[in-house]
Amino acid sequence: MRLANLLSEQRIEHSSAPRSKMDVLSHLAGLLARNLPSPTESVIHEALSERERLATTGVGSGVAIPHGRLAGLERSRMAVLVHPEGVPFDAVDGRPVRIFFALISPHQLAAEHLACLAKISRLLREEEGRRRLRGTQNAAEVLSFVAGEEGRSTLLSPASRVREGLSALECRAL
């Protein structure tokens, strides 16, 4: 599963409106619910909040990856929020979070959900990538960043390379 296929420009925003962790989760639930008849925004918000109660999804370095799995969802989807100032989010390093990648997946697709979380983590692990993402100005630039970075061999596991039809030599050339 390619991350760029889980995103649309309608679910990507640059906004300083959310001021708290709960505001961010509400905002992300709204983005995830766009153009989706069900589950509703409130159901998505509850799934994100429930996961957040277990442990913070603020992974550090200004990044959080709120996520949840839902019954009745046909396929996984993502939303991205880039917050210019950052929001206190109980991140593991205590720093405010400026980059939020939210993921919801069908309850029965646990392996896909975990694979997507791993890809998001790899996408955001380097400071240079986070800097470039913070510097984006609009949804199209964020989507382009995700699609471009996803094509790099560092995001593709060996099994993904095989599924995507890429040889080791082709991946080294990326």
Secondary structure, DSSP 8 states (H G I E B T S, - for coil): --GGGG--GGGEEE-----SHHHHHHHHHHHHHTT-SSS-HHHHHHHHHHHHHHS--EEETTEE--EEEETT--S-EEEEEEEEEEE----TT---EEEEEEEEEETT-HHHHHHHHHHHHHHTSSHHHHHHHHT--SHHHHHHHHHHHHTSGGG--HHHHHHTT--HHHHHH-
